[in-house]
Amino acid sequence: MAGVPRSVKRPVRAGQTLWRRLDMRQRLLLPLTLVFVLASLLGWWAASELVGRALRLRQQALVVATAEQLAGGQLPLTPELLTRLGALVDAQILLLDSRAPASLPQWLPALPSPARAPEAPARPMATPHADGTLNLRINGAPHLVALRPLPPGLAHGADHVAVINSLADLEAAIYRAAQWLALAALVSIALLLAVATALTDSIARSLAQLSTMARRIADGNRSVRMRALGPPELRSLTCSLNEMVARLDAYERRAAEQAKLAGLGAMAARVAHEVRNPLTAIKLQLQLRAESGPGGQEPDAVDLVAEIRRLELLLGGLLEQARPRRLHIAAADLNAVAGDVARLFEPQLAHAGITLAVDLAPTLPPAVMDVDGCKQILTNLLVNARDALGRGGRVTIATGPAHSAAVFVSISDDGSGLPDALAAALIAGDRDTLGAGGRVGLRLSLELAERMGARLATCESELGGACLRLRLPRAAPHHQEEATWQAS
């Protein structure tokens, strides 16, 4: 406020300080009160003016009509008639002679007359209205006077008629009307203030609740909800804020779950890295033992080596969960991949009393895949089937053409079937639900399938239980050559 005198700055700053001290309700109500008062005062003034003008015009028209009727020469201007007519219109009627100024009332200005005596004193003529009436003060009271010239010979000794009406009663009536209008304005202000108070209370209460809710949200409370109150705009804002809190709560839950899974993945990766080295040494010793047996093969050692390979696949999956490896996409024989996984799992499933059936298509074109990734997916699905069956049951691994551009491999069992929540999550690609509860294998399988350009989905099981199908694209002619590419 540069250039403003200090005496002006002080009231401005005091006003700003006082405005900041007002609460929200007072800040809303004060401008509304000022608007209502100003509007009511303006309305009262306009109504009073209109009523007063209408009453004055009506009285003026009555006086003018009476004077013109008398000056028309159709009525005999007898004293009795003038008295009765004056009583009827609530006015005094006088016959005047402009040729004798001394006979005129002192309050009446000089009348225009060519026969005025030269020695008569001239009195100023008041400015008449357009209809020939004059506003004069007689004995201190306002009066309305209508002057009209009379035809010659109509009244003996008079050439003008004057109709004089006192405006005291009219002004009193206008004053009373203004009082009633003022009372109506005050009642209107009171009613409007009552409505404004209720409205501002509702708005202030809703805004205060929204402010409290925002503070609780900022403090970390995600269970807070507020009932929608107030005008439609505030109700919409409240609903939006409730929805925002719900979404924020869901987002934080997912973030916490993801952080937990990330921590578990990092820990699992460390464990897998530490276990894989001694497991490799054990596998090497078992391979040497298997080769040293009769005929170059020892059955028990061969089976143990197969189990260790399966463990290596699981450890590789854990490492990939923490740090996805680079895929080597190329054309491969899906029957060979499915057969290798089946041979690795057959002893383990047999030990659990589970019968493994292999149904491979006799002629199947090459498929585009990462061989290790495809084996990992089939391994995860077989592990899930084994865990779901427990002791006893049947599992089938089958291959076949999906359509002209794809082939498939499916794993089905005769168990209780895939839970609806997992089936829906698999269709929607919801990794959080698939990975919840320690089911990282299904989530990892979905991620590997997407990275390979394949699709993992549910299917109808001929055995009556769960069925999961991995659909892979057929290899184009250039894939059947040695050319490969890497997918990060």
C-alpha angles and dihedrals in degrees: 000000000000115000094022115123117251091239089061095044093058097061091043092053091044089052092050091049091049091049091052090052092058117096124234094266092051092048090054096042099046097063091043091052092051091049092049093048094048092045092048093048091049091048092048092050093048093047092048092050093048093048093047092047092049093050093046093049091049092051092045092051090051093051093046092048091051093049093048092048091053093044092051092080096232096111128060107244097223121156090244093054093046091050094050094044091049091052090049095054094032092241141114116245120205132181110218135195112210090191090068106051092176090065094055119097114265093238093055117091120231113288118228108253131151090209095062113135113252093230093053113111113248116233121196116261114233115235107262126216122249090269093051097257125135131211109218137166112232116188088345095304125109117251137178116223126192114194123193129172116240126226113257113274096013094111124021111242095001134094101173136046121210124198108197120194124184113229095198094096091044092052090047090052090049090049091051091048089051089051092052090047090050090051090050089049091052091049090049090050090050092050093045091048090050091052091044091049092052091046095047091045089054093046094044092047092050092046091048090052090048090051091049090047091050091051092050090049090050088051090057101261107142097170095068116116131172131210113239111253138163130028121355092261093056091044089053090048091050092050090049091050092049090050091048091053091049092050092045090051091050091046093051091048090052091045091051091047091049091048089050092049090046090053092047090047092052091048091046090050091053092048092047091049092051094045097045096066097056089039090057090052091050091049091051092052092048091049089053090048092048091052092048094058126100109296091010093287133087109191097211093049091047091053092048091051089052090052091049090051089054090050089050089054090052091048089048089053091053090050090048090050089058097035115013111223126224113270124226106213116198143135112283141167108262092196090057093049092048091046093052092051091046092052091050093050101038096084092046094049091045090053087056092049092252119138115221117205121192117205108179122177110248093226118027125163119231117276131216109246150122101258096211091044092051090049089050091053093049090046092053092048093049091048090052091049092049093049092047094051098044106183118008131356141109133278127187127197112194139173133198146135114295095193138314094301104035145045129203144209119200136189118202135171140186095243130115093289135246114309114254092239092056093045091051091046091050092051092047094043091238101167094179092061092042091051096044120109094025095297093135092143095069092045092048090049091053092049093048092049092052092048091052092049091248130124128232115200143148122268141182112283118219087203093058099245135080123330128187123184129199111204117199129187118251117251116256118224093265089054091060090064122076094269113118135167136205125239117203 
